[in-house]
Amino acid sequence: MPVFIANKLPDSQGAVLSLLVEMLVSAGWTYKASGDGQSGYSSTGKIFTNSGSGALGWDNFQAWARLADPSNRREFVFYRNGTETVRIKYSRLAKFTGGTPSATTMPTATDERYLAGSASTASASWLASSVTPYRTSVFFGMAQTSAPYGFWFAGGDAYRGWLRTALIVDPVKGVSADPDPYVNIFCGPGLSGMALSYRFWAPDLSNPSIADYSGNIPSTDFFPYATMDAAGNIYRPVAASSYYGGPLDTLSGALAVNYTGGTYNPFDSGLDAFPLLYQRPHSPFQGTSVNTGIKGWSTLCHWTNGPRLCWDTANNRTLICVGSVWLPWDGVTIPLGG
């Protein structure tokens, strides 16, 4: 059974990262190393004893953790950079065994990719500074306890249903030649739920600097990214196609929020929401078309079938709305703010 977290009201950025990491640990992930941003460091496991500031706490500048999935194949590093900023990176195969890690320095991997921030001092905003100290944002998440070990984690306004932050590692169904069948989605703070949903799912393929990007994700681009070559070396933004009147409509530029992503079936009146198809379409605005084609079908995300607020639920609470998509929910819990 997947692990779920619900209705959590963390009071700091460190508490948010702790919540995310401990959700993964409860699903079978393991600490490989960590540093508390001060003097505490472990090269083999967890150093943290609390989610606050001070010795062995998560809420310190430069606190970090290295985690491996239950198959011990893929690794992530989560790094608290500032009051509202983070750096998140992952390694598909090489693992984070390089560099000179310490209490304040996270390790490196030869195949590392940044999901948030960059290798420089730049980091990505994940929360507005006013969000967590006053417990105004509620957090939810899900982590699979069996392969392929996908997960999602999201937070937003506890009273108005506005999405503020999300991280989704979405396993996809595609061809067997894909060496990394996942789409990684990072989303920072926005103005409101629907405005943020648009940024969440619509990479600007008309921007060559983004469309031709083959290194790490720029800290300002909160879009879906995925490996787009058989060798696993090319990492590019992908778009999630939407559906209109039944047929699949692939857009080559910015993707509009989808309002026809499902229907209710006549047998049990359940919502049959359409899964996302991730692909890198040809863009007429690009000088060249690079690494285009289908990445695969989402296994976690389904389009909502109309404009909704975050934390709405459907199908006997087995789906929860995050931005413009449905994600798996526990079938029991009534979300705060939903």
C-alpha positions in Angstrom: 0.0 0.0 0.0 1.2 3.5 -0.7 2.1 5.9 2.1 0.1 9.0 2.4 0.5 12.2 4.4 -2.4 14.5 4.9 -3.4 17.8 6.5 0.1 18.7 7.7 0.8 22.3 8.8 4.6 22.6 9.1 5.9 25.8 10.6 9.2 26.3 8.7 11.0 25.4 5.4 13.0 22.8 7.3 9.9 21.3 8.6 8.5 21.1 5.0 11.6 19.3 3.8 11.6 17.0 6.8 8.0 16.1 6.0 8.8 15.2 2.4 11.9 13.2 3.3 10.2 11.3 6.1 7.3 10.4 3.9 9.8 8.8 1.5 11.6 7.0 4.3 8.3 5.6 5.5 7.8 4.2 2.0 11.1 2.4 2.1 13.6 5.0 1.0 16.8 5.2 3.0 19.1 8.0 4.2 22.6 7.6 2.6 24.1 10.7 4.2 23.1 14.0 5.7 24.3 17.3 7.2 22.5 19.7 9.5 24.0 22.8 8.1 26.1 23.4 11.2 28.5 20.8 12.5 26.5 17.6 12.4 27.3 15.2 9.5 26.8 11.5 8.8 28.3 9.8 5.8 26.1 6.8 6.1 22.7 7.9 7.3 20.4 10.3 9.1 21.9 13.1 11.3 18.6 14.8 12.1 16.8 14.5 15.4 14.3 17.4 14.8 12.8 19.6 12.2 13.7 22.9 13.9 16.8 25.0 13.9 20.0 24.5 15.8 22.1 21.3 16.3 20.8 18.3 14.3 17.8 20.3 13.0 16.4 20.5 9.5 15.6 24.2 9.6 19.2 25.4 9.2 20.8 27.0 6.2 22.6 24.4 4.1 21.0 21.4 5.8 20.7 18.5 3.4 19.9 14.8 3.0 20.8 12.2 0.5 18.1 9.5 -0.1 18.0 6.3 -2.2 14.8 4.6 -3.4 14.0 1.1 -2.1 15.6 -0.5 -5.1 18.8 1.4 -4.3 19.0 2.6 -7.9 17.9 6.2 -8.0 19.0 8.9 -5.5 17.8 12.4 -4.6 19.5 15.1 -2.6 17.3 17.7 -0.8 19.0 20.9 0.4 17.6 23.8 2.4 19.1 26.9 0.9 17.1 29.7 2.5 13.9 30.7 4.3 11.9 29.9 1.2 14.3 28.4 -1.3 15.7 24.9 -1.9 17.9 22.9 -4.2 16.8 19.4 -5.2 18.8 17.1 -7.5 18.7 13.5 -8.5 21.0 10.8 -9.9 19.6 8.2 -12.2 22.4 5.6 -11.8 25.8 7.0 -10.7 24.7 7.9 -7.1 25.9 10.8 -5.0 29.3 9.5 -4.0 31.4 12.4 -5.3 32.5 15.7 -4.0 33.6 16.4 -0.4 30.3 16.3 1.5 30.2 17.8 5.0 27.7 19.3 7.4 27.2 22.2 5.0 28.1 20.7 1.6 26.0 18.1 -0.3 27.6 15.4 -2.4 27.8 15.2 -6.2 27.1 12.6 -8.8 28.5 12.3 -12.3 25.0 12.1 -13.8 23.2 14.5 -11.4 20.4 16.8 -12.6 18.9 19.7 -10.7 15.1 19.6 -10.3 15.3 22.9 -8.4 18.0 25.4 -8.3 21.4 25.0 -9.9 25.0 23.9 -9.1 25.9 27.5 -8.3 24.6 29.4 -5.3 21.3 29.8 -7.1 18.3 28.1 -5.6 14.7 27.8 -6.4 11.8 29.4 -4.5 9.5 26.8 -3.1 7.5 28.7 -0.6 6.7 32.3 0.1 8.4 33.4 3.4 5.0 34.1 4.9 3.5 30.7 4.2 4.9 28.3 6.8 5.6 30.4 9.9 1.9 31.1 10.4 0.7 27.6 9.4 -1.3 29.0 6.5 -0.3 26.2 4.1 -1.4 22.6 4.3 0.6 19.7 2.9 -0.3 16.4 1.3 1.6 13.6 -0.4 1.9 10.0 -1.5 4.8 7.7 -2.0 4.6 4.2 -3.6 6.0 1.4 -1.5 6.6 -0.9 -4.6 8.3 -0.3 -7.9 8.5 2.0 -9.7 8.5 4.1 -6.5 6.8 7.3 -7.8 5.7 10.0 -5.4 4.1 13.4 -5.1 4.2 16.1 -2.5 2.2 19.4 -2.6 1.3 22.3 -0.4 -1.1 25.1 -0.7 -3.5 27.5 1.0 -5.2 25.8 3.9 -8.4 27.8 3.4 -8.8 28.9 -0.2 -7.6 25.8 -2.2 -4.7 27.5 -3.9 -1.7 25.5 -4.9 1.6 27.0 -3.8 4.2 24.3 -4.2 4.6 20.7 -5.6 7.1 18.1 -6.5 6.0 15.1 -8.5 8.2 12.2 -9.7 5.8 10.5 -12.2 6.6 7.1 -13.5 5.5 6.8 -17.2 4.4 3.9 -19.4 6.5 4.1 -22.5 9.0 2.1 -24.6 11.4 -0.4 -23.0 14.3 1.5 -24.5 13.8 4.5 -22.2 16.5 4.3 -19.6 14.7 6.7 -17.2 10.9 6.3 -17.5 10.0 9.2 -15.2 8.9 12.8 -15.6 10.1 15.1 -12.8 8.0 18.1 -12.0 8.9 20.9 -9.7 6.6 23.8 -9.0 7.3 26.9 -7.0 5.0 29.6 -5.4 2.5 31.3 -7.6 -0.3 33.8 -7.4 -3.3 31.5 -7.3 -4.2 27.9 -8.0 -5.2 28.2 -11.7 -2.3 30.6 -12.6 0.1 28.2 -11.0 -1.5 25.2 -12.8 -0.8 26.9 -16.1 2.9 27.2 -15.3 2.9 23.8 -13.8 2.0 22.0 -17.0 3.0 24.3 -19.8 6.7 24.5 -20.8 7.4 27.4 -23.0 8.7 25.5 -26.1 8.8 28.7 -28.0 11.8 29.8 -25.9 15.0 28.3 -27.5 17.0 28.6 -24.3 14.4 26.4 -22.6 13.6 24.2 -25.6 17.2 23.4 -26.3 18.2 23.1 -22.7 20.3 19.9 -22.2 21.9 20.5 -18.8 20.3 21.3 -15.4 16.9 23.0 -15.0 17.2 26.8 -14.7 15.9 27.8 -11.3 13.1 29.9 -12.8 11.6 27.2 -14.9 9.0 25.2 -13.0 8.0 22.7 -15.7 8.0 18.9 -16.4 11.4 17.6 -17.4 12.5 14.2 -18.6 15.3 12.2 -20.1 14.8 12.3 -23.9 17.5 10.0 -25.4 18.4 6.3 -25.2 21.7 7.0 -23.5 20.1 9.0 -20.7 22.2 12.1 -21.3 19.7 14.6 -22.7 17.3 16.2 -20.3 14.6 18.4 -21.7 11.2 20.0 -21.0 8.2 18.0 -22.1 4.6 19.0 -22.5 1.5 17.2 -21.3 -1.0 16.9 -24.1 -4.7 17.7 -23.4 -7.9 16.4 -24.9 -10.6 18.3 -26.7 -13.9 16.6 -27.7 -12.4 13.2 -27.6 -9.5 13.3 -30.0 -6.0 14.1 -28.7 -5.0 17.6 -29.5 -1.2 18.2 -29.4 -0.2 21.8 -29.0 3.2 22.9 -29.9 3.4 26.0 -27.8 2.3 26.9 -24.3 -0.4 24.4 -23.2 -3.7 25.7 -21.9 -5.3 24.3 -18.8 -7.5 21.5 -19.8 -11.2 21.6 -19.0 -12.4 18.4 -20.8 -10.1 15.9 -19.3 -12.6 13.2 -18.3 -16.2 12.2 -18.0 -18.5 10.2 -15.6 -19.2 6.7 -16.8 -22.8 5.3 -16.9 -22.1 2.2 -14.8 -21.0 3.4 -11.4 -21.1 7.1 -12.0 -17.4 7.3 -11.4 -15.1 9.9 -12.9 -12.9 8.5 -15.6 -10.2 11.1 -15.9 -7.8 11.0 -18.9 -4.1 10.4 -18.1 -1.5 12.8 -19.2 0.6 12.0 -22.3 4.0 13.6 -22.0 5.8 14.4 -25.2 8.1 16.9 -26.7 6.3 18.2 -29.8 7.8 20.0 -32.7 7.5 23.7 -32.1 7.3 26.0 -35.2 8.9 28.7 -33.1 12.1 26.7 -32.6 14.9 27.0 -35.1 15.4 23.3 -34.9 13.5 20.4 -33.5 15.5 18.4 -31.0 14.7 15.2 -29.1 11.0 15.4 -30.1 8.6 12.6 -29.6 6.6 10.8 -26.9 8.0 10.3 -23.5 5.1 8.1 -22.2 1.8 8.0 -20.4 1.6 9.3 -16.8 0.8 6.7 -14.1 0.0 9.2 -11.4 -1.5 12.3 -13.1 -5.0 12.7 -14.7 -6.4 15.9 -16.0 -9.3 17.4 -14.0 -12.5 17.7 -16.1 -13.1 21.3 -15.2 -11.7 24.2 -13.2 -11.3 23.1 -9.6 -9.7 24.2 -6.4 -6.9 22.2 -4.9 -7.8 19.4 -2.4 -11.1 18.6 -4.0 -11.6 14.9 -4.1 -13.4 12.4 -6.4 -14.2 8.7 -6.7 -14.8 8.1 -3.0 -11.7 10.1 -2.1 -9.3 8.0 -4.2 -8.4 11.1 -6.2 -7.3 14.5 -5.0 -7.0 17.6 -7.1 -3.6 19.3 -7.2 -3.4 22.2 -9.6 -5.1 21.0 -12.8 -4.6 17.2 -12.3 -6.0 14.4 -10.1 -3.5 12.5 -8.1 -3.9 9.2 -6.1 -5.5 9.7 -2.6 -6.1 7.4 0.3 -9.9 6.9 0.0 -10.5 8.0 3.6 -9.2 11.4 4.6 -11.1 14.6 4.1 -8.5 17.2 3.1 -8.3 20.4 5.1 -9.2 23.3 2.8 -10.8 21.0 0.3 
